[in-house]
Amino acid sequence: MREFWIRIDPCLTQKKKEELIKNTKDFCTAYITDLADENLPRQFGAKRVVSPKNGDILLFPSLEEAHTTSADVEKCILINIQSGEDQEKIVKALNSSVDYIIAKCEDWKIIPLENLIANKHGKSRLLASVSNAQEAVTALEILEIGVDGVVLGSSNINEIKRIFQACRDAHSRVAEREAAERIPVVQAKITEIKPLHSGARICVDTCDLMKEGEGMLVGCQSSGLFLIQAETEENPFIAPRPFRVNAGAIAQYLLTLGGNTKYLSELRIGDEVLIVDRNGGNRVTSICRTKIEWRPLLLVEAEFNNRRFRTIVQNAETIKFVTRTGAKSVKELAKGDDVLVQVKDGGRHFGKLVPEEKVIEQ
């Protein structure tokens, strides 16, 4: 989990300070205090205290002052970012012997943190001073890496709990991808390809970039979802659109978070969807837009373990089915070809899988 520090406001009454510590000591990783209160958190079982004199972590107003002490204790500095010069001070501190740097951004809250994270190569841990949960979430996700923790100067318990949740759930995109449970996909054999009349199909444009072998799992039956590749590949007539999956007929199912499904017609801007690769690796992204247009369609059927599954896609060269070794355009697809499909038993109730339910989809 990322670090979560709380600054105890010296203007609070003694009773409110004690209540704050009692209510947060189990999940707050450190308390910042002034000299008068530096022993207070320890009285109520706090893990660490950050203060100017006798803290477990010593707090200094500048890097120069932090270097004046030879005490064998962790050190922290707080810098208010009001200019590029202040930002450079933190970059210098990040590569020094200081253990923690707290960046407090008064006006610009995103760009300075992006710059600092991009320059963070030393051993120092970068914390962002925040005033609410939304600022904390943003700081923890910047550049897909995020800060190492956040510092809050509020005694609002509800806001504190929301920030703790954000710290606990914070992952870089890389860590999230590594930790994600793989979605099993199998090779199903194409048994039929049939042109259909024009119908409404949907393109799902995401807030991410996909690469070859990545796309989304869609299908006419929730028990068998085909991996349709994003429009990542070059062709002589259309530029790649690696943010887009041309997912097919709007009545089809799409696999989303938690193994649930949604109808393609239900997708809206801002909804979260899953990007899946040929090995079952997956990650979450948000929808930027959906685009429904009427186009010639194609029915594709495949078989796995004597079960047949179908999907309906646009009849166009750019629509490609993912295989173990590449991707095949619907214009090249033939009977006997293998494509990747997620196969599940059971039924669905408002998108949630009910493995014990017997459902016939045909």
MOWOTA-V984024 format. One record per pair of residues at least 6 apart in sequence whose ideal C-beta (glycine too) atoms are under 8 Angstrom apart, sorted by the first residue. I is the first residue (numbers start at 1). GAP is how many residues later the second one is. Records with the same first field share a line. If there is no record, write none. Layout:
I: GAP / GAP
//
This chain:
1: 166 / 167 / 169
2: 138 / 144 / 145 / 146 / 147 / 148 / 165 / 168
3: 26 / 27 / 122 / 124 / 145 / 146 / 147 / 164
4: 23 / 24 / 25 / 145 / 146 / 148 / 159 / 160 / 163
5: 23 / 24 / 25 / 26 / 27 / 45 / 97 / 122 / 144 / 145 / 146 / 147
6: 14 / 18 / 22 / 24 / 25 / 26 / 145 / 146 / 147 / 148 / 154
7: 24 / 25 / 26 / 144 / 145 / 146
8: 9 / 12 / 13 / 23 / 24 / 25 / 29 / 32 / 33
9: 144 / 146
10: 23 / 24 / 26 / 27
12: 8 / 143
16: 139
17: 20 / 23
18: 22 / 26
20: 135 / 137
21: 10 / 19 / 20 / 23 / 25
22: 22
23: 134 / 137
24: 133 / 136
25: 16 / 19 / 20 / 21 / 22
27: 137
28: 18 / 19 / 132 / 136
29: 18 / 19 / 120
30: 16 / 17 / 18 / 19 / 20 / 26 / 27
31: 10 / 15 / 17 / 18 / 19
32: 18 / 19 / 27 / 119
33: 7 / 8 / 16 / 17 / 18 / 22
34: 17 / 18
35: 16 / 17 / 18
37: 14
38: 11 / 13 / 14 / 15 / 16 / 17
39: 10 / 15
41: 8
42: 7
48: 7 / 8 / 9
49: 6 / 7 / 8
50: 6 / 7 / 8 / 9 / 26 / 50
51: 7 / 8
52: 6 / 7 / 8
55: 18
56: 17 / 18
57: 16 / 17 / 18 / 19 / 42 / 43
58: 8 / 11 / 13 / 15 / 16 / 17 / 18
59: 17 / 18 / 19
60: 6 / 15 / 16 / 17
61: 16 / 17
62: 15 / 17 / 27
63: 14 / 26 / 29 / 30 / 33 / 35
65: 12
66: 9 / 11 / 31 / 32
67: 29 / 30
69: 6
74: 25 / 26
75: 22 / 23 / 24 / 25
76: 22 / 23 / 24 / 25 / 26
77: 16 / 21 / 23 / 24 / 25
78: 23 / 24 / 26 / 51
79: 7 / 10 / 11 / 14 / 22 / 23 / 24 / 25
80: 6 / 24 / 26
81: 6 / 9 / 22 / 23 / 24 / 25 / 27 / 31
82: 24 / 25
87: 25 / 28 / 29
90: 11 / 13 / 26 / 36
91: 24 / 25 / 28
93: 8 / 31
94: 7 / 22 / 25 / 26 / 27 / 28 / 30 / 32
95: 26 / 27 / 29
96: 26 / 28
98: 26
99: 24 / 25 / 26
100: 24 / 25 / 27
101: 23 / 24 / 25 / 26
102: 25 / 26 / 27 / 49
103: 9 / 10 / 13 / 23 / 24 / 25 / 26 / 44
104: 25
105: 7 / 8 / 23 / 24
109: 26 / 29 / 30
110: 28 / 32
113: 15 / 26 / 29 / 34
114: 28 / 29
116: 10
117: 9 / 25 / 26 / 28 / 29 / 30
118: 25
120: 6
125: 23 / 24
126: 21 / 22
127: 20 / 21 / 22 / 23 / 24
128: 7 / 8 / 11 / 19 / 21 / 22 / 23
129: 21 / 22 / 23 / 24
130: 6 / 9 / 20 / 21 / 22 / 33
131: 21 / 22 / 23
132: 22 / 27 / 31
133: 26 / 29 / 30 / 32 / 33
135: 15
136: 14 / 16 / 26 / 27 / 30 / 31
137: 29 / 33
139: 7 / 8 / 11
140: 6 / 7 / 10 / 26 / 27 / 30
141: 29
144: 28 / 29 / 30
145: 27
146: 24 / 26
149: 18
150: 13 / 16 / 17
152: 7 / 8 / 11
154: 6
171: 8
173: 110
176: 107 / 108
177: 104 / 105 / 106
180: 101 / 102 / 103
182: 97 / 98 / 99 / 100
183: 34 / 72 / 91 / 93 / 97 / 99 / 159
184: 96 / 158
185: 32 / 42 / 91 / 93 / 95 / 155 / 156 / 157
186: 118 / 154 / 155 / 156 / 157
187: 117 / 136 / 137 / 151 / 152 / 153 / 154
188: 36 / 114 / 115 / 116 / 121 / 150 / 151 / 152 / 153 / 155
189: 113 / 114 / 115 / 147 / 148 / 149
190: 110 / 111 / 112 / 143 / 144 / 145 / 146 / 147 / 148 / 149
191: 110 / 111 / 112 / 117 / 144
192: 107 / 108 / 109 / 143
193: 105 / 106 / 107 / 108 / 137 / 140 / 141 / 142
194: 104 / 105 / 107
195: 101 / 102 / 103 / 104 / 120
196: 100 / 101 / 102 / 103 / 116 / 119
197: 99 / 100
198: 96 / 97 / 98 / 99
199: 50 / 95 / 96 / 98 / 113
200: 49 / 50 / 92 / 93 / 94
201: 45 / 46 / 47 / 48 / 49 / 91 / 92 / 93 / 94 / 96 / 111 / 112 / 113
202: 45 / 46 / 47 / 48 / 62 / 63 / 65 / 88 / 89 / 90
203: 41 / 42 / 43 / 44 / 87 / 88 / 90
204: 12 / 40 / 41 / 43 / 50 / 60 / 63 / 69 / 83 / 86
205: 36 / 38 / 39 / 82 / 83 / 84 / 85 / 86
206: 37 / 38 / 39 / 67 / 69 / 79 / 80 / 81 / 82
207: 36 / 78 / 79 / 80 / 81
208: 35 / 67 / 75 / 77
209: 33 / 34
210: 20 / 22 / 32 / 33 / 35 / 65
211: 19 / 21 / 31
212: 17 / 20 / 21 / 114 / 115
213: 16 / 64 / 65 / 109 / 113 / 114
214: 15 / 16 / 18 / 61 / 62 / 63 / 64
215: 12 / 13 / 14 / 15 / 30 / 60 / 61 / 107
216: 11 / 12 / 14 / 29 / 31 / 38 / 39 / 57 / 58 / 59 / 60
217: 8 / 9 / 10 / 11 / 37 / 38 / 57 / 59 / 125
218: 7 / 8 / 10 / 29 / 30 / 34 / 35 / 36 / 37 / 46 / 93
219: 6 / 7 / 33 / 34 / 90 / 91 / 92 / 122
220: 29 / 31 / 32 / 33 / 89 / 90 / 91 / 92 / 141
221: 32 / 88 / 89 / 140 / 141
222: 31 / 39 / 122 / 125 / 126 / 131 / 139
223: 84 / 86 / 120 / 121 / 122 / 123 / 136 / 138
224: 78 / 80 / 83 / 85 / 86 / 117 / 118 / 119 / 120
225: 28 / 29 / 30 / 36 / 84 / 86 / 116 / 117
226: 74 / 76 / 83 / 85 / 95 / 113 / 114 / 115
227: 49 / 51 / 94 / 95 / 112 / 113 / 114 / 115
228: 17 / 18 / 19 / 20 / 83 / 85 / 91 / 92 / 93 / 94
229: 16 / 91 / 92 / 93 / 98
230: 11 / 12 / 13 / 14 / 15 / 45
231: 7 / 9 / 10 / 11 / 13 / 14 / 15 / 87
232: 8 / 10
233: 7 / 87 / 94
234: 6
235: 82 / 83
238: 80
243: 45
246: 67 / 68 / 70 / 72 / 73
247: 7 / 17 / 66
248: 16 / 49 / 63 / 64 / 65 / 66 / 71
249: 15 / 48 / 63 / 64
250: 13 / 14 / 15 / 42
251: 12 / 13 / 14
252: 11 / 12 / 59 / 60
253: 8 / 9 / 10 / 11 / 95
254: 7 / 8 / 9 / 10 / 13 / 19
255: 6 / 19 / 21 / 87
256: 6 / 15 / 16 / 17 / 18 / 95
257: 15 / 16 / 17 / 27
259: 94
260: 91 / 92 / 93
261: 87 / 90 / 92
262: 9 / 89
264: 26
267: 6 / 20 / 23
268: 19 / 22
269: 18 / 19 / 20 / 21
270: 16 / 17
271: 15 / 16
272: 12 / 13 / 14 / 15
273: 11 / 12 / 13 / 14
274: 8 / 9 / 10 / 11
275: 7 / 8 / 9 / 10
276: 6
277: 45
278: 44 / 45 / 46 / 62
295: 19 / 20 / 21
296: 18 / 19 / 20
297: 15 / 16 / 17 / 18
298: 14 / 15 / 16 / 17 / 21 / 32
299: 11 / 12 / 13
300: 10 / 11 / 12 / 13 / 21 / 30 / 33
301: 7 / 8 / 9
302: 6 / 7 / 8 / 37 / 39
303: 6
304: 37 / 39
305: 38
307: 36
309: 32 / 34
313: 6 / 17
315: 15
316: 14 / 15
317: 12 / 13 / 14
318: 11
319: 10 / 11
320: 7 / 8 / 9 / 10
321: 6 / 7 / 9 / 12 / 18 / 19
322: 17 / 18
323: 14 / 15 / 16 / 17
324: 14 / 16
328: 9 / 11
333: 6
344: 9 / 11
345: 10
346: 7 / 8 / 9 / 10 / 11 / 12 / 13
347: 6 / 7 / 10 / 11 / 12
348: 6 / 11
349: 8
//
